[in-house]
Amino acid sequence: MIDVGQATIDPALFRETLGHYPTGVAVVTAMSEDGIPEGMVVGTFTSVSLHPPLIAFIPARNSRSFARFRDAAAFCINVLASDQEPLCRQMATAGAAKFEGVRWRPGPLGSPVLDGAVSWIECTFEEVREAGDHYIVLGRVQELGVARSTLPLLFFQGGYGKFSTGSFIAAPDPELIQAAQLAVMFREVG
Ligand SMILES: Cc1cc2nc3c(=O)[nH]c(=O)nc-3n(C[C@H](O)[C@H](O)[C@H](O)COP(=O)(O)O)c2cc1C
């Protein structure tokens, strides 16, 4: 149990409940001080602000990859495509040769832009704030683009997936449904 002052939270319940929220999957990349490419998988990437252009992600305080690149000049968010699950598993394994066999090119600020990713967003560090056992990293967007307009990789309850084409069919407009119901009602009354 975690004592949180007012309430006591069961860690397993916390993980299970929060795991019911789906996320996309991104690899945050950067060049270390020694000029070595670094990367870590995050499900916590999010858009924050347009004016100014800010994004955020939430690395664990014990992430060795983040420790190696938190002083870099820039970093890049690479949004993974649904066919990049093997790359995701490689980049999420601590201590692995994360870039072995991985094709990438340097972005405008030098951060690795991964081949095959849906989009890339290169940022400078705006703020790194401590938040419990994690940091909240705010990044200021400098350059970005959609490289491959395809289905993104999704993560939900510990498993990977993708949108099915059925979910792209527009949901019926509630106002249209109401109008149709009213029309039927009037027809029946009349
Ligand atoms: C789908 C998915 C999402 C993840 N999201 C995060 C995250 O938001 N923050 C984080 O610190 N680790 C996250 N991880 C775990 C890290 O990617 C991984 O444990 C870490 O990169 C291990 O290597 P490191 O110690 O070199 O950082 C995630 C892993 C997966 C598979």
The ligand as a MOL file (V3000), in Angstrom:
LIG
                    3D

  0  0  0     0  0            999 V3000
M  V30 BEGIN CTAB
M  V30 COUNTS 31 33 0 0 0
M  V30 BEGIN ATOM
M  V30 1 C 4.1550 1.1910 -24.2100 0
M  V30 2 C 5.2000 1.6720 -23.2470 0
M  V30 3 C 5.0900 2.9300 -22.6880 0
M  V30 4 C 6.0640 3.3990 -21.7890 0
M  V30 5 N 5.9370 4.6550 -21.2800 0
M  V30 6 C 6.8990 5.1260 -20.4600 0
M  V30 7 C 6.8460 6.4660 -19.9820 0
M  V30 8 O 5.9440 7.2300 -20.3090 0
M  V30 9 N 7.8360 6.8880 -19.1500 0
M  V30 10 C 8.8710 6.0640 -18.7870 0
M  V30 11 O 9.7340 6.4910 -18.0410 0
M  V30 12 N 8.9540 4.8070 -19.2420 0
M  V30 13 C 8.0110 4.3240 -20.0700 0
M  V30 14 N 8.0960 3.0610 -20.5520 0
M  V30 15 C 9.2260 2.2150 -20.1400 0
M  V30 16 C 10.5070 2.6160 -20.8590 0
M  V30 17 O 10.3810 2.7140 -22.2390 0
M  V30 18 C 11.6310 1.6120 -20.5890 0
M  V30 19 O 11.4360 0.9570 -19.4040 0
M  V30 20 C 12.9230 2.3100 -20.5100 0
M  V30 21 O 13.2180 2.9160 -21.7290 0
M  V30 22 C 14.0200 1.3350 -20.0810 0
M  V30 23 O 15.2800 1.7890 -20.4630 0
M  V30 24 P 16.1070 2.9610 -19.7750 0
M  V30 25 O 16.3580 2.6440 -18.3220 0
M  V30 26 O 17.3350 2.9330 -20.5980 0
M  V30 27 O 15.3290 4.2130 -19.9270 0
M  V30 28 C 7.1580 2.5650 -21.4570 0
M  V30 29 C 7.2740 1.3010 -22.0270 0
M  V30 30 C 6.3050 0.8450 -22.9240 0
M  V30 31 C 6.4650 -0.5030 -23.5240 0
M  V30 END ATOM
M  V30 BEGIN BOND
M  V30 1 1 1 2
M  V30 2 1 2 3
M  V30 3 2 2 30
M  V30 4 2 3 4
M  V30 5 1 4 5
M  V30 6 1 4 28
M  V30 7 2 5 6
M  V30 8 1 6 7
M  V30 9 1 6 13
M  V30 10 2 7 8
M  V30 11 1 7 9
M  V30 12 1 9 10
M  V30 13 2 10 11
M  V30 14 1 10 12
M  V30 15 2 12 13
M  V30 16 1 13 14
M  V30 17 1 14 15
M  V30 18 1 14 28
M  V30 19 1 15 16
M  V30 20 1 16 17
M  V30 21 1 16 18
M  V30 22 1 18 19
M  V30 23 1 18 20
M  V30 24 1 20 21
M  V30 25 1 20 22
M  V30 26 1 22 23
M  V30 27 1 23 24
M  V30 28 2 24 25
M  V30 29 1 24 26
M  V30 30 1 24 27
M  V30 31 2 28 29
M  V30 32 1 29 30
M  V30 33 1 30 31
M  V30 END BOND
M  V30 END CTAB
M  END
